[in-house]
């Protein structure tokens, strides 16, 4: 039975008490035979204890009122005071990068410009823009009455069904008109109790009037898109593929 | 929003403690925590990290480090890395207890990189992996930096000690 050599990392982990039992025993035995290392370890331990006790008083102080999280969150809701300018500046930079990059890339990779694939891209962009928006994610709030329905129908230019996703835990927050290369689209936004948001983009389709569901995928956002009777639908959210798929099926069964 | 309160509010005492460890002045430390909380509220829905603690600590850490850099620039001071390092100044006496005041004064002499790893691991009890996330460095660097930070702190503490205990006029710390 050979013991793996004791490393400096082992000594540090020993100080922090994060070794498993067997390794801990190995190090203890090693320290008995190596007074220099034992001395260091014990010094490191008293350092840590001294730091903890010196700073612990800070953690026990009552939290000053200016660090009240509820107040901070409330103060940010009406007008984000520092953020907006910075975000605007970042947007300009991103636009510039996107613009230049897009121009350079255009001959290499032409993105889909028609059909459900184009709709899926528009929906991803819509999600990216409005889902993180805390200030005004929707233009028209869902009121459970006719006003919202009329707004939705007027946006798409024909009667549309607004899917009810409440069995999946998502409530309709409201919607907005979204410009797309294929005319105005209707964005519906849903959220659940955990603040997770879903976006569904609906618009009339010139190409792909009826199309089964297809998935789109980016690093952290996923979408499911389909078309039925000349209307295209794309549901986007930051959920695992399968979860989003069952919600998309729920929506599709209603439209 | 509830989620935010539930997860972040309990961290506030620890955030204040970490900020105070890095930036000694209480008022500035709380300024940084306030700034941090504002960013947390603003970006809560956009976080990609499933561990809110390391995400929040990373925001705080970056703000604190920026503040330290600004202060250093304004003061035109020498980077703290150049602070004198005393090694083997005398034979260590292990039995000496280290006192809070002493250790707080000693970590002032450490570069911020060293100070933060010590605070995150020893005081905030972050795992090595969490510390790696907060500091945006590989795990291997966490380990080697931690070892160097502890050794450096030890040498500072031990070289300080004879001065304070031999000079007759010094008042002995009683605790």
Contacts between the chains, C-beta under 8 A, distances in Angstrom:
chain1	res1	chain2	res2	distance
A	8	B	143	7.6
A	8	B	144	7.9
A	8	B	147	5.2
A	9	B	143	4.8
A	9	B	147	7.7
A	11	B	147	7.7
A	12	B	143	6.2
A	12	B	146	5.3
A	12	B	147	5.6
A	12	B	150	7.3
A	13	B	128	8.0
A	15	B	150	7.5
A	16	B	121	6.2
A	16	B	122	7.4
A	18	B	127	7.4
A	18	B	128	7.7
A	39	B	92	6.3
A	39	B	94	5.2
A	40	B	150	7.9
A	40	B	151	7.4
A	40	B	154	7.0
A	42	B	94	5.5
A	43	B	92	6.8
A	43	B	94	6.3
A	43	B	154	4.9
A	43	B	157	7.8
A	43	B	158	8.0
A	44	B	150	4.6
A	44	B	154	7.0
A	46	B	97	6.5
A	46	B	98	4.8
A	47	B	98	6.1
A	47	B	103	6.3
A	47	B	118	7.6
A	47	B	122	7.2
A	47	B	150	6.5
A	47	B	153	5.5
A	47	B	154	6.8
A	47	B	157	7.2
A	48	B	118	7.8
A	48	B	122	3.7
A	48	B	123	7.7
A	49	B	98	7.7
A	50	B	97	7.8
A	50	B	98	4.1
A	50	B	99	6.4
A	50	B	100	5.7
A	50	B	102	7.2
A	50	B	103	4.0
A	51	B	21	7.4
A	51	B	103	5.5
A	51	B	104	7.9
A	51	B	107	7.2
A	51	B	118	6.5
A	51	B	119	7.0
A	51	B	122	5.4
A	51	B	123	5.3
A	52	B	122	6.6
A	52	B	123	5.3
A	53	B	100	5.4
A	54	B	100	3.2
A	54	B	101	7.2
A	54	B	103	5.8
A	54	B	104	5.0
A	55	B	17	4.9
A	55	B	20	6.4
A	55	B	21	5.4
A	55	B	104	7.9
A	55	B	119	7.6
A	55	B	123	5.5
A	56	B	17	7.4
A	58	B	13	7.6
A	58	B	16	5.6
A	58	B	17	4.5
A	58	B	20	4.7
A	59	B	13	4.1
A	59	B	14	6.1
A	59	B	16	6.8
A	59	B	17	4.4
A	60	B	13	7.3
A	61	B	13	7.7
A	61	B	16	7.4
A	63	B	12	5.3
A	63	B	13	6.5
A	63	B	16	7.1
A	64	B	30	6.0
A	66	B	30	7.2
A	66	B	34	5.8
A	67	B	12	5.8
A	67	B	16	7.3
A	67	B	30	6.5
A	67	B	33	5.8
A	67	B	34	5.8
A	67	B	37	6.4
A	69	B	4	7.4
A	69	B	5	5.9
A	69	B	8	6.0
A	69	B	9	5.1
A	69	B	12	6.9
A	69	B	37	6.0
A	69	B	41	7.4
A	70	B	5	6.6
A	72	B	34	7.4
A	72	B	37	5.1
A	72	B	38	5.8
A	72	B	41	5.6
A	73	B	1	6.5
A	73	B	4	6.9
A	73	B	5	7.6
A	73	B	41	4.8
A	76	B	38	6.8
A	76	B	41	5.4
A	76	B	42	6.2
A	80	B	42	6.6
A	82	B	38	7.2
A	83	B	42	5.4
A	131	B	45	7.5
A	132	B	45	5.4
A	132	B	46	5.1
A	134	B	42	7.5
A	134	B	45	7.0
A	193	B	2	7.8
A	194	B	3	5.7
A	195	B	1	6.5
A	195	B	3	5.8
A	195	B	4	7.9
A	195	B	44	7.9
A	195	B	45	6.3
A	197	B	45	7.6
A	220	B	48	6.0
